Amino acid sequence: METTRDGGWKQGCLAEGTRIGPWRVVRWHGQGAHGVLYQAVQVRSPWPSPVALKLALAPEDPRFAREVTLLTRLRHPCLPRLLGHGHWRHPAGTHHPFIALEWVEGTSLYDWARERNPSSRQVLLLFAQLTRALQAIHRAHAVHRDVKGGNILVRASDDRPVLTDFGSGDYQGSERLTWRSMPPFTRAYRSPEASRFAFRFIHEPESHYVARPSDDLFSLGVTAYRLLTGRYPPTQLPSAEAPTWNPADEGPWSLRSLNPRMASALEALVLRMLSPLPEARGTAQELAEALELAAARAGAEAELPLFEPSRLPQERPSLFRQASAWALGLRSVTSLAVGLLLLWLGQTVSQRANVSLLRRLAPADAGARDAGSVAVGDTSLTAPSASHLAPSSEVIALDLPPTPLPGQSVPDTNGRCLRRGQVAINGGCWIKFALDDEACAENADTTYVHKGRCYAPAFPPRRQPTSTQGPNVSP
């Protein structure tokens, strides 16, 4: 077991039989940026049932305490039950928090859709259960902040969806843990209002976005859109002023054009979740009631399987070699976490990007992982057979927008950027970083991919702010 300077370990792989509190490790099951997931059993139980045991990579990681506090406030059949928590003493003397959760035997949402080819009525009922789970979260004055297909497991025994991975969750009154402007969203699922905030305050790090229940509902809408069409909707905004895509518009991205087999009631409710106006999405309770009513009233069209056998939704080809390695079934993959990316913020603040890459080698029996996970990785709570695993990639590398971002530096009349190290692309000035596609897409809210290279927008000098923009929250 190789140990890092901060007391964590590079592989994060404990041997079978290792005791962690009252549990015994059975096998490694997954790893994220901050923790490792094991299947474990209770030591003294005569009929031990498996539990999902999450162990922090870093000593005394405060994220785990916040997750425990959040989970203790939640009770719902579509949310994982907290079974215990504590600290495990590393042989080096450091103490690492752990969390034990109920083990969910099932498969991820998108894989379930490909295997089952559900009807519109089945999808309406499934999303009604998920919105009831969000209702329980929001009633506790909390937000999940990472709702997506990879964090939803469909239990094999009863087809009940379970929303997992609360490592990114937050609740009212929690302590702030990071100093980033944006919460740890998976960018493809980020709401328009969050995107507008990111673009508007991109060069004001003292500003902080407050994630709200409406953000969770929008992310659920993106999840439904992708399940129904096999694609992500073009939800990212190229400017702070207005979106380029309205979900209600007819066109090549409309739900009906991509999947005419879905019931009209299902389409209408997905469009409601994807509304650019947060208030138009309603509350989780209102949305759940609408989904349940639509499932009860839908006619024969709601019984039609959503996909023709020859056109079952497939994962979009990954942009990243690591995701391709999983799809090919390679036995060894690399997990990447980018520590900190500092952008050049103008003539008086010209910091170079400082990126720390920590690569961890997964053991040979590694299962599928969620490539876009921003937390510990509860997606590994599922335990299907190897033949059922179809790895999905939640990471989206955004192309450079066709026009400059608001306030972005632009080239002079000769097409040259004034600052050294900046390049002119699409009418704006950009800074190029030596990051691969996955690092560029997964670890920065303001980076883009262009011809296989990673870029961030350059901004001119700004005046010293006289007041803080945005509320001070824990992203």
Secondary structure, DSSP 8 states (H G I E B T S, - for coil): --B-TTS-BSS----TT-EETTEEEEEEEEE-SSEEEEEEEETT-SS---EEEEEESSTT-HHHHHHHHHHHT---TTS--EEEEEEEE-TTS-EEEEEEEE---EEEHHHHHHHH--BHHHHHHHHHHHHHHHHHHHHTTEE-S--SGGGEEEETTT--EEE---TT-EETT-------SS----GGG--HHHHHHHHHTTT-TT------HHHHHHHHHHHHHHHHHSS------SSSS--S--TTS-STTSHHHH-TTS-HHHHHHHHHHT-SSHHHH--HHHHHHHHHHHHHH--GGGGSBSS-GGG-------SSHHHHHHHTT-S--EEEEE-------SSS--------EEEEE--TT-----TT--SS-GGGG----GGG----------B--SS--TT-----TTS--SSTTEEEETTEEEEEE---HHHHHHS-TT-EEETTEEEEE--------SS--S-----
